[in-house]
Amino acid sequence: MDESPPRSVFLVFGDLHGRILPAFRFASYWTRRTGRAVTGLLQVGDMGYFPDVSRMDKASIRHAKDDPLELGALDVATRTDLADRVFDDDPFCPPGLWFTAGNHEDFDELERFARASGRDQHDFAVDAYCRVRGIKDGEVHLFDCGLKAAAVWGVDGGGPNARQNLPPRGYIHERAVDRLTTGTFDVLLMHDAPAGAKRDGCGSELLLTLIELAQPRFAFFGHYRGDGQRIEKDSGRSRRGDGGEPAGVSPHQIEVYHLAGFELRTRDGHPESGSVGVLEWDGADGTFEFIADDELKLFTRHNWKWV
């Protein structure tokens, strides 16, 4: 008889840029196809949290003119019929989505919600249903299944290829990274990449150092164009049981992944390759794999409300 502990299932999403309800609906669709319940959704920033259109940044406004899915935060910021159907009428809808902040967000609103949640709370709701939850910058959220997920907000602000003219909270804060370097967690949600992980001259040295020191089991990022992939470059020391691990930490291999944007902009409107994957966690270790393209193709921007 198999006495192995039950494995919790999380779906990890790339940049959403407003496609919040489609992400929940995809999780429900996946559960109905596979028979596997989803514990929660994890997301790597650029969720496109703009509950007030007048506060959208120029890039988001430009995309929203051609694609109303960019305005998806409006569907959850207050109660709406569409969100009621997704959250309340679908028995397969997962309980929540936990995200880090990217560089396309209303940071003032995120900070307001984070402060209002209190010092002892490591995550905070940003929607009318308490289903969409940010993890505070530089903090760790503990799930009931034992998974510890940490978040670093923003993108790198230095180097020759750094983005300019972002609001201050759109950049990685060294203080947030410092808080995590001495902690232990299983998953790191970040928007930017560790330095050199995706392209030479891009990414964050702070994130690379954080991975080297904290050694999470998994690290996920978005932000960059192209299909999702596992990063094969050395982004930190592997835990091999050679005596170099922090006290009380079991040996394991650090896995770093880039998630493509889940934007439904392919020719047929289905999710992009490598934009969503399955993280399984047994309380001590886990596995991650991208959902195959064939499984993505039946879910599109045209049928997501009903599929």
Secondary structure, 3 states (H helix, E strand, C coil): CCCCCCCEEEEEECCCCCCHHHHHHHHHHHHHHHCCCCCEEEECCCCCCCCCHHHCCHHHHHHHCCCHHHHCCHHHHCCCHHHHHHHCCCCCCCCCEEECCCCCCCHHHHHHHHHHCCCCCCEEECCCCCCEEEECCCCEEECCCCCEEEEECCECCCCCCCCCCCCHHHECCHHHHHHHHCCCCCEEEECCCECCCCCCCCCEHHHHHHHHHHCCCEEEECCCCCCCEECCCCCCCCCCCCCCCCCCCCCCCCEEEECCCCCCCCCCCCCCCCCEEEEEECCCCEEEEECCHHHHCCCCCCCCCCC
